[in-house]
Amino acid sequence: MLLQKGEKLLFIGDSVTDCERQRPDGEGLFGAQGKGYVSIVDAFLQAVYPELGIRVVNMGVSGNTAVNLQERWEQDVIARKPDWLSIMIGINDVWRQYDLPAIKEWHVYADRYEATLRELVSRTKDQVGRIVLMTPFYLESNKNDAMRRTMDEYGAIVKKIAEDEGTLFVDTQAAFDRVLEHLYSATLAWDRVHPSQAGHAVLARAFLNAVEFDWNKA
């Protein structure tokens, strides 16, 4: 596995990452990493690789966009000095364009999204060991749905930045699409955005595969 002994792994994102994590630190006892994919990742790392002592920190904030991440980046990422950084952002950047179309100052359009995320990755990549970029997703199997099309565009931006900046890449939409071949979207997320526990397991598995987690380790 790519994660090494004693390393700190920090996750940052929106409500899908947040999942009622502890404030302000996002780590500690009593479910401090929240109730979502971050806590599942932490559980698997502890259960399968207890000898590594990986420290998992959750700095997700519900409602955040890429612009919000930029505003809190120094405090919530740089100052915490992670060895690994996982970023999943973009759902609200897209969603606000559809659920609040009249409030345009809340929209983060593709050009600003790309410029903001690229700037964050570019200035951070030399300060951490590795960065993992995870795409935003929309749990809609109809790829012609308007919001699904836009979300796929933002996912393509994440892939391009990952390729340009040399980060690891997790295509969360592709991971969900495989499950959506068998399950209706509401089974995984009643609003097509906030996943059930099974949906969070899909995210955790996709992340762990990217860091070469050994599912058969004795």
C-alpha positions in Angstrom: 0.0 0.0 0.0 1.1 3.5 -0.7 0.4 4.9 2.7 3.4 4.5 5.1 3.8 4.1 8.8 2.9 7.2 10.9 1.6 9.3 8.1 -1.3 11.8 8.4 -4.1 11.6 5.8 -6.3 14.6 5.6 -9.6 14.7 3.7 -11.2 18.0 2.7 -14.5 18.6 0.9 -18.2 19.4 1.3 -21.1 17.7 3.2 -20.3 14.3 1.6 -16.9 14.5 3.4 -18.2 16.3 6.5 -20.9 13.9 7.6 -21.2 15.4 11.1 -17.5 15.2 11.8 -16.1 16.7 15.1 -15.3 20.4 15.2 -12.8 21.9 15.0 -10.3 19.1 14.5 -12.0 16.3 12.6 -10.2 13.6 14.5 -10.3 11.9 17.9 -12.7 9.7 19.8 -16.5 9.1 19.6 -16.9 9.2 15.8 -14.8 12.3 15.3 -14.2 11.5 11.6 -18.0 11.7 10.9 -20.4 9.0 9.6 -19.3 8.8 6.0 -16.6 7.5 3.7 -13.8 9.1 5.8 -14.7 7.1 8.8 -15.0 3.9 6.7 -11.5 4.5 5.3 -10.2 5.1 8.8 -11.8 1.9 10.0 -10.3 -0.2 7.2 -6.9 1.3 7.8 -7.0 0.5 11.5 -8.4 -3.0 11.0 -6.2 -4.2 8.2 -3.0 -2.1 8.7 -2.9 -1.5 12.5 0.9 -1.6 12.4 1.0 1.6 10.3 -0.8 3.9 12.7 -2.2 6.1 10.0 -3.7 9.3 11.4 -7.0 10.2 9.5 -8.3 13.8 9.7 -11.7 15.0 8.3 -11.9 18.7 7.4 -15.0 18.5 5.3 -17.5 21.4 5.7 -21.1 21.1 4.5 -22.1 23.4 1.7 -18.6 24.2 0.6 -17.5 24.9 -3.0 -14.0 25.2 -4.4 -14.1 28.9 -3.5 -14.9 28.1 0.1 -12.0 25.6 0.2 -9.6 28.3 -1.0 -10.8 30.7 1.8 -9.9 28.2 4.5 -7.0 26.4 2.9 -4.2 27.8 5.0 -5.9 27.0 8.3 -7.5 23.7 7.4 -4.8 22.2 5.2 -1.4 23.9 5.2 -1.2 24.5 8.9 -2.1 20.9 9.7 0.8 19.6 7.6 -0.6 16.4 6.2 1.5 13.8 4.5 -1.5 12.9 2.3 -4.3 15.1 1.1 -7.6 14.0 -0.5 -9.8 16.6 -2.1 -13.4 16.0 -3.3 -15.2 19.2 -4.2 -17.5 20.4 -6.9 -21.0 19.1 -6.0 -22.2 22.4 -4.6 -20.4 24.3 -7.4 -22.7 22.5 -9.8 -25.8 22.1 -7.7 -26.3 25.8 -6.9 -26.7 26.4 -10.6 -29.7 24.1 -10.7 -31.4 24.4 -7.3 -30.8 28.2 -6.9 -30.5 29.4 -10.5 -31.4 33.0 -9.7 -28.7 33.5 -7.1 -25.8 33.6 -9.5 -23.2 34.9 -7.1 -23.4 31.4 -5.4 -22.6 29.6 -8.6 -19.0 28.5 -9.3 -18.9 28.0 -13.1 -16.5 25.7 -14.7 -13.7 28.2 -15.5 -13.5 29.5 -12.0 -13.8 26.0 -10.6 -10.9 24.8 -12.7 -8.7 27.8 -11.9 -9.4 27.6 -8.2 -8.8 23.8 -7.8 -5.7 24.0 -10.0 -4.3 26.8 -7.9 -4.8 24.9 -4.7 -3.2 21.7 -6.0 -0.3 23.6 -7.6 0.7 25.5 -4.5 0.2 22.5 -2.2 1.7 19.6 -4.0 5.3 20.4 -2.9 4.1 20.7 0.8 2.5 17.3 1.1 3.7 13.8 0.2 0.8 12.9 -2.2 -2.5 14.4 -3.3 -5.6 12.4 -4.3 -8.2 14.2 -6.4 -11.7 12.7 -6.3 -14.3 13.8 -8.8 -17.7 15.2 -7.7 -20.6 13.0 -8.6 -24.4 13.0 -9.2 -26.3 9.8 -8.6 -28.4 9.9 -11.8 -28.1 7.0 -14.2 -29.5 9.1 -17.1 -26.3 10.7 -18.5 -28.5 13.1 -20.5 -29.9 14.7 -17.4 -28.8 18.3 -17.3 -27.2 18.3 -13.9 -25.5 14.9 -14.6 -24.0 16.4 -17.8 -22.6 19.4 -15.9 -21.3 17.2 -13.1 -19.5 15.0 -15.7 -17.9 18.2 -17.1 -16.6 19.1 -13.7 -15.3 15.5 -13.2 -13.4 15.8 -16.5 -11.8 19.0 -15.1 -10.6 17.1 -12.0 -9.2 14.4 -14.2 -7.3 16.9 -16.3 -5.9 18.6 -13.3 -4.8 15.3 -11.8 -3.0 14.4 -15.1 -1.4 17.8 -15.3 -0.3 18.0 -11.7 0.7 14.4 -11.3 -1.8 13.5 -8.5 -3.7 10.3 -7.9 -7.2 10.3 -9.4 -10.4 8.7 -8.2 -13.4 8.7 -10.6 -16.2 8.5 -8.1 -18.8 8.8 -10.8 -17.6 5.7 -12.6 -17.6 3.8 -9.3 -21.2 4.8 -8.7 -22.2 4.1 -12.3 -21.2 0.4 -11.8 -23.6 0.2 -8.9 -26.3 2.1 -10.6 -26.5 -0.6 -13.3 -28.3 -2.7 -10.6 -29.8 -0.2 -8.1 -32.1 2.8 -8.6 -30.4 6.1 -7.6 -32.7 6.8 -4.7 -31.4 3.5 -3.1 -28.0 5.1 -2.8 -29.0 8.8 -2.2 -32.5 10.1 -1.7 -31.5 13.5 -3.3 -29.0 11.9 -5.7 -26.2 13.7 -3.7 -25.9 12.6 -0.1 -25.1 8.9 -0.1 -26.5 6.2 2.1 -24.0 4.1 4.1 -23.7 1.8 1.0 -22.9 4.9 -1.1 -20.2 5.9 1.3 -18.8 2.4 1.1 -18.5 2.9 -2.6 -16.5 6.1 -2.1 -14.3 4.5 0.6 -13.6 1.5 -1.6 -12.7 3.7 -4.6 -10.3 5.8 -2.5 -8.6 2.7 -0.9 -8.2 1.1 -4.4 -6.4 4.3 -5.5 -3.9 4.0 -2.6 -3.3 0.3 -3.4 -5.0 -1.0 -0.3 -4.5 -4.8 -0.2 -7.9 -6.3 0.4 -6.4 -9.8 0.8 -3.8 -8.8 3.4 -3.6 -11.3 6.2 
